[in-house]
Amino acid sequence: MSSAAWGDPNDTDGTIADEPASMKAAAAARVPQLSAGGGMPYRGLVSLARAAIGVPTAGLSRPPTSYRPERHAASLATHLVSA
């Protein structure tokens, strides 16, 4: 399978796979610190927004306040390391 199918950030064929890389580049142009550590601050913010807003809004999880803080920390650490 080609790397483009996995959202290769160097893939610029104009498809939806380009969107995350484009958003990261635009955000980093305004706030260069988001690129620190291979983009870890950016990944953390995106993961936080997805977990706290996107997934509960879509009805795929309970509200964030129903989880213990330790669960949030473990989830964020997992997303930072695996992204």
N, CA, C and O atoms as a GROMACS GRO file, in nm:
protein
  332
    1MET      N    1   0.085  -0.118   0.000
    1MET     CA    2   0.000   0.000   0.000
    1MET      C    3   0.090   0.124   0.000
    1MET      O    4   0.190   0.128   0.071
    2SER      N    5   0.054   0.221  -0.077
    2SER     CA    6   0.137   0.341  -0.086
    2SER      C    7   0.128   0.423   0.042
    2SER      O    8   0.031   0.414   0.117
    3SER      N    9   0.231   0.503   0.066
    3SER     CA   10   0.230   0.588   0.184
    3SER      C   11   0.122   0.694   0.176
    3SER      O   12   0.077   0.744   0.279
    4ALA      N   13   0.077   0.729   0.055
    4ALA     CA   14  -0.029   0.829   0.039
    4ALA      C   15  -0.159   0.780   0.103
    4ALA      O   16  -0.237   0.861   0.153
    5ALA      N   17  -0.182   0.650   0.101
    5ALA     CA   18  -0.303   0.596   0.161
    5ALA      C   19  -0.304   0.613   0.312
    5ALA      O   20  -0.410   0.609   0.375
    6TRP      N   21  -0.187   0.630   0.371
    6TRP     CA   22  -0.177   0.647   0.515
    6TRP      C   23  -0.164   0.793   0.555
    6TRP      O   24  -0.128   0.821   0.670
    7GLY      N   25  -0.191   0.886   0.467
    7GLY     CA   26  -0.187   1.027   0.502
    7GLY      C   27  -0.046   1.084   0.505
    7GLY      O   28  -0.014   1.167   0.590
    8ASP      N   29   0.036   1.040   0.414
    8ASP     CA   30   0.173   1.091   0.405
    8ASP      C   31   0.171   1.243   0.396
    8ASP      O   32   0.107   1.298   0.306
    9PRO      N   33   0.239   1.314   0.489
    9PRO     CA   34   0.237   1.460   0.485
    9PRO      C   35   0.301   1.518   0.360
    9PRO      O   36   0.281   1.636   0.329
   10ASN      N   37   0.378   1.439   0.287
   10ASN     CA   38   0.439   1.488   0.163
   10ASN      C   39   0.348   1.469   0.043
   10ASN      O   40   0.380   1.512  -0.068
   11ASP      N   41   0.234   1.402   0.064
   11ASP     CA   42   0.137   1.379  -0.042
   11ASP      C   43   0.056   1.507  -0.062
   11ASP      O   44  -0.018   1.550   0.027
   12THR      N   45   0.069   1.568  -0.178
   12THR     CA   46   0.000   1.694  -0.203
   12THR      C   47  -0.081   1.686  -0.331
   12THR      O   48  -0.067   1.769  -0.420
   13ASP      N   49  -0.166   1.585  -0.338
   13ASP     CA   50  -0.248   1.569  -0.458
   13ASP      C   51  -0.384   1.638  -0.447
   13ASP      O   52  -0.468   1.625  -0.536
   14GLY      N   53  -0.406   1.714  -0.338
   14GLY     CA   54  -0.529   1.789  -0.321
   14GLY      C   55  -0.643   1.711  -0.260
   14GLY      O   56  -0.756   1.760  -0.258
   15THR      N   57  -0.617   1.590  -0.210
   15THR     CA   58  -0.723   1.510  -0.150
   15THR      C   59  -0.737   1.543  -0.002
   15THR      O   60  -0.661   1.622   0.053
   16ILE      N   61  -0.835   1.482   0.061
   16ILE     CA   62  -0.860   1.504   0.203
   16ILE      C   63  -0.739   1.466   0.288
   16ILE      O   64  -0.722   1.518   0.399
   17ALA      N   65  -0.656   1.375   0.239
   17ALA     CA   66  -0.537   1.334   0.315
   17ALA      C   67  -0.440   1.450   0.334
   17ALA      O   68  -0.356   1.446   0.423
   18ASP      N   69  -0.451   1.554   0.251
   18ASP     CA   70  -0.362   1.670   0.263
   18ASP      C   71  -0.405   1.765   0.374
   18ASP      O   72  -0.324   1.846   0.421
   19GLU      N   73  -0.529   1.757   0.417
   19GLU     CA   74  -0.582   1.854   0.512
   19GLU      C   75  -0.506   1.861   0.644
   19GLU      O   76  -0.470   1.972   0.685
   20PRO      N   77  -0.480   1.749   0.714
   20PRO     CA   78  -0.409   1.761   0.841
   20PRO      C   79  -0.272   1.828   0.826
   20PRO      O   80  -0.235   1.911   0.909
   21ALA      N   81  -0.198   1.793   0.724
   21ALA     CA   82  -0.066   1.854   0.703
   21ALA      C   83  -0.080   2.002   0.670
   21ALA      O   84   0.002   2.083   0.714
   22SER      N   85  -0.180   2.037   0.594
   22SER     CA   86  -0.202   2.177   0.559
   22SER      C   87  -0.240   2.259   0.682
   22SER      O   88  -0.191   2.370   0.700
   23MET      N   89  -0.325   2.203   0.766
   23MET     CA   90  -0.365   2.274   0.889
   23MET      C   91  -0.246   2.290   0.982
   23MET      O   92  -0.229   2.395   1.044
   24LYS      N   93  -0.163   2.186   0.993
   24LYS     CA   94  -0.045   2.194   1.079
   24LYS      C   95   0.052   2.300   1.027
   24LYS      O   96   0.107   2.378   1.105
   25ALA      N   97   0.072   2.304   0.896
   25ALA     CA   98   0.163   2.403   0.838
   25ALA      C   99   0.111   2.545   0.861
   25ALA      O  100   0.188   2.635   0.893
   26ALA      N  101  -0.019   2.564   0.845
   26ALA     CA  102  -0.078   2.697   0.866
   26ALA      C  103  -0.066   2.739   1.012
   26ALA      O  104  -0.033   2.854   1.041
   27ALA      N  105  -0.093   2.646   1.103
   27ALA     CA  106  -0.083   2.678   1.246
   27ALA      C  107   0.062   2.707   1.285
   27ALA      O  108   0.088   2.800   1.361
   28ALA      N  109   0.156   2.629   1.233
   28ALA     CA  110   0.297   2.648   1.266
   28ALA      C  111   0.351   2.779   1.209
   28ALA      O  112   0.444   2.838   1.265
   29ALA      N  113   0.294   2.824   1.098
   29ALA     CA  114   0.338   2.952   1.041
   29ALA      C  115   0.301   3.068   1.135
   29ALA      O  116   0.374   3.167   1.144
   30ARG      N  117   0.189   3.054   1.204
   30ARG     CA  118   0.146   3.159   1.296
   30ARG      C  119   0.210   3.143   1.434
   30ARG      O  120   0.246   3.242   1.498
   31VAL      N  121   0.226   3.018   1.479
   31VAL     CA  122   0.281   2.989   1.612
   31VAL      C  123   0.391   2.884   1.594
   31VAL      O  124   0.363   2.764   1.604
   32PRO      N  125   0.515   2.926   1.569
   32PRO     CA  126   0.623   2.832   1.541
   32PRO      C  127   0.647   2.728   1.651
   32PRO      O  128   0.699   2.620   1.623
   33GLN      N  129   0.610   2.759   1.774
   33GLN     CA  130   0.630   2.665   1.884
   33GLN      C  131   0.551   2.537   1.866
   33GLN      O  132   0.584   2.435   1.927
   34LEU      N  133   0.447   2.539   1.783
   34LEU     CA  134   0.368   2.418   1.759
   34LEU      C  135   0.448   2.311   1.687
   34LEU      O  136   0.409   2.194   1.688
   35SER      N  137   0.558   2.348   1.624
   35SER     CA  138   0.642   2.252   1.553
   35SER      C  139   0.749   2.191   1.642
   35SER      O  140   0.820   2.100   1.599
   36ALA      N  141   0.761   2.239   1.764
   36ALA     CA  142   0.864   2.188   1.855
   36ALA      C  143   0.846   2.039   1.878
   36ALA      O  144   0.733   1.989   1.883
   37GLY      N  145   0.956   1.969   1.892
   37GLY     CA  146   0.949   1.826   1.922
   37GLY      C  147   0.876   1.745   1.818
   37GLY      O  148   0.803   1.652   1.852
   38GLY      N  149   0.894   1.779   1.692
   38GLY     CA  150   0.827   1.706   1.585
   38GLY      C  151   0.678   1.733   1.577
   38GLY      O  152   0.602   1.652   1.524
   39GLY      N  153   0.636   1.847   1.629
   39GLY     CA  154   0.494   1.883   1.623
   39GLY      C  155   0.412   1.831   1.739
   39GLY      O  156   0.289   1.828   1.732
   40MET      N  157   0.479   1.790   1.847
   40MET     CA  158   0.407   1.734   1.960
   40MET      C  159   0.305   1.830   2.022
   40MET      O  160   0.195   1.786   2.056
   41PRO      N  161   0.334   1.960   2.037
   41PRO     CA  162   0.231   2.050   2.090
   41PRO      C  163   0.107   2.054   2.000
   41PRO      O  164  -0.005   2.058   2.050
   42TYR      N  165   0.127   2.054   1.869
   42TYR     CA  166   0.014   2.055   1.775
   42TYR      C  167  -0.067   1.926   1.791
   42TYR      O  168  -0.190   1.931   1.799
   43ARG      N  169   0.002   1.812   1.795
   43ARG     CA  170  -0.068   1.684   1.811
   43ARG      C  171  -0.146   1.680   1.940
   43ARG      O  172  -0.257   1.626   1.946
   44GLY      N  173  -0.088   1.737   2.046
   44GLY     CA  174  -0.157   1.740   2.175
   44GLY      C  175  -0.284   1.823   2.169
   44GLY      O  176  -0.388   1.782   2.223
   45LEU      N  177  -0.277   1.938   2.105
   45LEU     CA  178  -0.397   2.023   2.093
   45LEU      C  179  -0.505   1.958   2.008
   45LEU      O  180  -0.624   1.964   2.041
   46VAL      N  181  -0.465   1.896   1.899
   46VAL     CA  182  -0.562   1.828   1.812
   46VAL      C  183  -0.625   1.711   1.886
   46VAL      O  184  -0.746   1.690   1.878
   47SER      N  185  -0.544   1.634   1.958
   47SER     CA  186  -0.595   1.520   2.033
   47SER      C  187  -0.692   1.566   2.142
   47SER      O  188  -0.796   1.504   2.163
   48LEU      N  189  -0.657   1.673   2.210
   48LEU     CA  190  -0.743   1.727   2.314
   48LEU      C  191  -0.877   1.773   2.257
   48LEU      O  192  -0.982   1.743   2.312
   49ALA      N  193  -0.872   1.845   2.147
   49ALA     CA  194  -0.996   1.893   2.084
   49ALA      C  195  -1.082   1.777   2.037
   49ALA      O  196  -1.204   1.779   2.054
   50ARG      N  197  -1.020   1.678   1.979
   50ARG     CA  198  -1.095   1.562   1.930
   50ARG      C  199  -1.159   1.487   2.047
   50ARG      O  200  -1.276   1.450   2.039
   51ALA      N  201  -1.084   1.465   2.154
   51ALA     CA  202  -1.135   1.388   2.268
   51ALA      C  203  -1.240   1.464   2.348
   51ALA      O  204  -1.337   1.404   2.396
   52ALA      N  205  -1.221   1.594   2.362
   52ALA     CA  206  -1.312   1.672   2.446
   52ALA      C  207  -1.433   1.725   2.373
   52ALA      O  208  -1.537   1.750   2.434
   53ILE      N  209  -1.423   1.742   2.241
   53ILE     CA  210  -1.532   1.802   2.166
   53ILE      C  211  -1.585   1.708   2.058
   53ILE      O  212  -1.704   1.674   2.057
   54GLY      N  213  -1.499   1.666   1.969
   54GLY     CA  214  -1.544   1.591   1.851
   54GLY      C  215  -1.608   1.458   1.880
   54GLY      O  216  -1.719   1.432   1.833
   55VAL      N  217  -1.541   1.373   1.955
   55VAL     CA  218  -1.592   1.238   1.979
   55VAL      C  219  -1.721   1.240   2.062
   55VAL      O  220  -1.816   1.172   2.025
   56PRO      N  221  -1.728   1.316   2.173
   56PRO     CA  222  -1.855   1.321   2.247
   56PRO      C  223  -1.969   1.382   2.166
   56PRO      O  224  -2.083   1.336   2.176
   57THR      N  225  -1.940   1.483   2.086
   57THR     CA  226  -2.043   1.545   2.004
   57THR      C  227  -2.100   1.447   1.902
   57THR      O  228  -2.219   1.449   1.872
   58ALA      N  229  -2.015   1.362   1.851
   58ALA     CA  230  -2.059   1.260   1.755
   58ALA      C  231  -2.132   1.144   1.823
   58ALA      O  232  -2.183   1.055   1.756
   59GLY      N  233  -2.136   1.146   1.956
   59GLY     CA  234  -2.205   1.040   2.029
   59GLY      C  235  -2.124   0.913   2.040
   59GLY      O  236  -2.179   0.806   2.066
   60LEU      N  237  -1.992   0.923   2.022
   60LEU     CA  238  -1.907   0.804   2.026
   60LEU      C  239  -1.843   0.779   2.162
   60LEU      O  240  -1.773   0.680   2.182
   61SER      N  241  -1.866   0.870   2.257
   61SER     CA  242  -1.815   0.851   2.392
   61SER      C  243  -1.900   0.932   2.489
   61SER      O  244  -1.982   1.014   2.449
   62ARG      N  245  -1.876   0.906   2.617
   62ARG     CA  246  -1.943   0.984   2.720
   62ARG      C  247  -1.879   1.122   2.727
   62ARG      O  248  -1.773   1.143   2.667
   63PRO      N  249  -1.939   1.218   2.797
   63PRO     CA  250  -1.878   1.350   2.812
   63PRO      C  251  -1.742   1.338   2.883
   63PRO      O  252  -1.723   1.248   2.965
   64PRO      N  253  -1.649   1.427   2.853
   64PRO     CA  254  -1.515   1.420   2.913
   64PRO      C  255  -1.517   1.423   3.066
   64PRO      O  256  -1.429   1.365   3.129
   65THR      N  257  -1.615   1.490   3.125
   65THR     CA  258  -1.620   1.499   3.270
   65THR      C  259  -1.654   1.367   3.338
   65THR      O  260  -1.641   1.354   3.459
   66SER      N  261  -1.699   1.267   3.260
   66SER     CA  262  -1.734   1.138   3.319
   66SER      C  263  -1.612   1.045   3.332
   66SER      O  264  -1.625   0.934   3.384
   67TYR      N  265  -1.496   1.088   3.286
   67TYR     CA  266  -1.374   1.008   3.294
   67TYR      C  267  -1.281   1.066   3.401
   67TYR      O  268  -1.278   1.186   3.424
   68ARG      N  269  -1.206   0.978   3.464
   68ARG     CA  270  -1.108   1.021   3.566
   68ARG      C  271  -0.991   1.092   3.498
   68ARG      O  272  -0.958   1.061   3.384
   69PRO      N  273  -0.928   1.187   3.567
   69PRO     CA  274  -0.813   1.259   3.509
   69PRO      C  275  -0.700   1.166   3.463
   69PRO      O  276  -0.633   1.195   3.364
   70GLU      N  277  -0.680   1.056   3.534
   70GLU     CA  278  -0.575   0.962   3.496
   70GLU      C  279  -0.602   0.902   3.358
   70GLU      O  280  -0.508   0.878   3.281
   71ARG      N  281  -0.728   0.880   3.325
   71ARG     CA  282  -0.765   0.825   3.194
   71ARG      C  283  -0.734   0.926   3.084
   71ARG      O  284  -0.686   0.889   2.977
   72HIS      N  285  -0.761   1.054   3.112
   72HIS     CA  286  -0.729   1.158   3.015
   72HIS      C  287  -0.579   1.168   2.991
   72HIS      O  288  -0.534   1.181   2.877
   73ALA      N  289  -0.502   1.162   3.099
   73ALA     CA  290  -0.355   1.170   3.087
   73ALA      C  291  -0.300   1.054   3.006
   73ALA      O  292  -0.214   1.072   2.920
   74ALA      N  293  -0.350   0.934   3.034
   74ALA     CA  294  -0.302   0.815   2.962
   74ALA      C  295  -0.339   0.824   2.813
   74ALA      O  296  -0.259   0.790   2.726
   75SER      N  297  -0.458   0.871   2.785
   75SER     CA  298  -0.501   0.884   2.646
   75SER      C  299  -0.416   0.987   2.571
   75SER      O  300  -0.374   0.963   2.458
   76LEU      N  301  -0.392   1.101   2.634
   76LEU     CA  302  -0.310   1.204   2.571
   76LEU      C  303  -0.168   1.152   2.547
   76LEU      O  304  -0.113   1.174   2.439
   77ALA      N  305  -0.110   1.085   2.643
   77ALA     CA  306   0.026   1.030   2.628
   77ALA      C  307   0.030   0.932   2.511
   77ALA      O  308   0.124   0.932   2.432
   78THR      N  309  -0.072   0.847   2.500
   78THR     CA  310  -0.078   0.750   2.391
   78THR      C  311  -0.082   0.820   2.257
   78THR      O  312  -0.012   0.779   2.164
   79HIS      N  313  -0.163   0.924   2.244
   79HIS     CA  314  -0.174   0.995   2.117
   79HIS      C  315  -0.046   1.069   2.082
   79HIS      O  316  -0.009   1.077   1.965
   80LEU      N  317   0.022   1.124   2.181
   80LEU     CA  318   0.147   1.195   2.153
   80LEU      C  319   0.256   1.102   2.106
   80LEU      O  320   0.334   1.136   2.017
   81VAL      N  321   0.262   0.985   2.166
   81VAL     CA  322   0.367   0.888   2.132
   81VAL      C  323   0.340   0.819   1.999
   81VAL      O  324   0.432   0.795   1.921
   82SER      N  325   0.213   0.786   1.973
   82SER     CA  326   0.182   0.707   1.855
   82SER      C  327   0.156   0.790   1.730
   82SER      O  328   0.149   0.734   1.620
   83ALA      N  329   0.142   0.919   1.743
   83ALA     CA  330   0.108   1.002   1.626
   83ALA      C  331   0.229   1.030   1.541
   83ALA      O  332   0.218   1.098   1.439
   0.00000   0.00000   0.00000
